[in-house]
Amino acid sequence: MPHPSAEDVPVSPDRGPLRSLDNGFFGPDSVSWKVWTSPTSLIGFQRAVVLEHFDPPLAAAVADSGGIYEDPHGRLDQTLAYFLTVAVGDSRTVIQAAEFLMRVHAKTTGVEPIAGKRYSANNPESQLWIHITGWHSVLKCYELYGPGRLSKADEDRYWAECRVAAELQTCDPADVPRNREEVKAYFEKVRPQLCSSERAHRGMHYLLYPPFKKVGFRIWAASRFTAILSIHSLPTWMRRTGGFHQWRLIDFGIRIARPFIRIGTRIAKVPRVGITVIAPVAPVTGKVLRQHYRSAPPQDSAIVTPARARELHGTMGSRRADQQAVPGAGGAALTM
């Protein structure tokens, strides 16, 4: 998913209440609210934006735009803020943010150098890869470093909510996995299409280890810690494909320290503590989280479908119409 500049993204709570009309697409009792507001989402999302480079068109889009090299941390922060807004914002806020990104995507095309094919930011297959890696990575790190594995019922609800969120993009919600087994099947299906390259390798490692001069000491140090945890969560084949080398001693230490990490994330789940921890390293995400916790009850407590929200607040027509207008055959990246 391409990433516009910070001043243009309409997800900041400074632009108005995050949840004034309704409870959005999921509501207070949803699994999405629980998982996406966890401090572990910072780790999960770093994992996700790194893995997106396994898709050649996405890697080409990132390299062609060069955005991550100008502001690697800001790009990740802005994109996580968007995903968090989708999870907890009201229908109008989310639709406006989604349509804004769709318009940016429509302008983002190019040629993927490995196969020589054109890519387009709104391509459904790459949008599906972005969507699933985002939701899966955040859940994976929630399980490893947060409260632990969801119940079977909650996990099924989580993936059902993931399908709802997919309606905001050009991918088909029916292609979104419904459970853990289908997630594994999806990764096995797309695995032959995934690869790394010199440009992909550079982008992945730049996001894992942004340079001190670009981000400053605080974010530099935080990214090194979350990078260790992100890599620890990856299966062997993903490590090999991405060239993520981590000493076994480090992995062993993380397994030993995991109960203490979970205690830390449990403490950080307390709103005041969590905002204090997240805001310094992810300021835009911190603002969205702060607005989430401080939001008064909306005018209507209803849960709205994306289709209904688009009827009420949209300006671009149906999602399918947007998809049919997409040129090209590739994809775009989350962190351009």
Helices and strands as residue ranges (DSSP letters): G 13-15, H 31-36, H 41-51, G 52-54, H 56-65, H 67-70, H 72-88, H 91-106, E 109-112, E 117-120, H 124-145, H 152-166, G 173-175, H 180-190, G 191-193, H 198-208, H 212-232, H 236-242, H 248-268, H 271-278, H 283-294, H 306-313, H 319-324
